[in-house]
Amino acid sequence: MIRGEMHTAKTGSQPLRWQWIAAFWIGVGLFDATQTVFVMRAEGMHHAWLALFATQILAWLPWAAATTFVLRLGRRWPPVRLRPYATWLVHLAACAGICLVSGAWQALLDVLLNPLAASPAPGPFLSVWTGESGNGMLSSVFLYAFILAVGYLLDSRERLARQQLETARLNEEFSRAQLEALRRQIEPHFLFNSLNAIAGLIREERNASAVNMVVELSDFLRKVLELSDRQEVPLAEEVQFVQHYLAIQKLRLADRLRVSFDIPAELSSVPVPSLILQPIVENAINHGIARWARGGRIRITAARRDGQLTLHVHNDGPGLPADWERTQRGIGISNVRTRLQRLYGDGAEFSLRNDGPDGVEASVSIPFMQTAS
């Protein structure tokens, strides 16, 4: 897709470049012709004004036609270094050739139209051509250098734009790869913890619960594989993932784990990062609910406020110690923060704080983006 867009843009810029070249030289010709005629008339001269005006405009035609040729030479042999000398010879030869063609064209116009109304008429074509070419040599060098300079600046700007586009594309691909690596890191982490839980049930001889947990784990992993290529999913699907995970944990914790959801129906289709809630809920269970012999409750809510979608995961387990950020650096919470930064930059926020004497609340705020219905 990106290559196609770049090709289209390049193809579409060619007619625009021709238009700009034509407009520039028409403007130069009109300015030169108008200035010449008005100055000569103001000085009381008597010439064939219409022929003079036309001659002054048409005299720029060779340079207009040669502009594309000069630009191509500038790309192939950019005169930005003193060496190789062949580059300068090519440009000197091209400049001399254009000067001779321009002089011949000007001489032909003078001989045919006699714009200065000279009497006698201009001399033989060869002598007029020699004079026009000699008189125009210095101006030809300046014009040729001007075209090369403008072409170099335009090409430099286009190269910079292409480099910026390529850099943006590579950064996007790199970010996608990093996000995918982070998401893949979450899945094994969850899998290993679930397998440990199954092993614990087997040791406790709760075989029926272990079998049920294997079935729930299989269903959960199947859903993960089905959506493995999506960084974002509707909130309703993310809640289903968490429900599968909680079903596995309830088999391990039984009545010690209680769960409630408060997800407004109108937020069900809002996109959220896939597997963003699961590590937060896992953290709430392992560092909260599982530490109380009596267990506790996980409360998951969602709300929209000020253009942000905020997800809350509250547990009424023990609070966080004062130095928790330094001493408790789990993979799950670290990945949540990194994924949010990669996906939304400064537009996302994650917080984990104590909520009352007993309880911890984790909050994720991301830009609200309603999907098309």
Secondary structure, DSSP 4 states (H G I P E B T S, - for coil): -HHHHHHHHHHHHHHHHHHHHHHHHHHHHHHHHHHHHHHHHHTT----HHHHHHHHHHTTHHHHHHHHHHHHHHHHS---SS--HHHHHHHHHHHHHHHHHHHHHHHHHHHHH-TT--SSPP--HHHHHHHHHHHTHHHHHHHHHHHHHHHHHHHHHHHHHHHHHHHHHHHHHHHHHHHHHHHHHHHHHHHHHHHHHHHHHHHTT-HHHHHHHHHHHHHHHHHHHHTTT-SEEEHHHHHHHHHHHHHHHHHHHGGGEEEEEE--GGGTTSEEETTSHHHHHHHHHHHTGGGSTT-EEEEEEEEEETTEEEEEEEE-SPPPPTTHHHH---HHHHHHHHHHHHHHGGG-EEEEEE-SSS-EEEEEEEE--PPP-
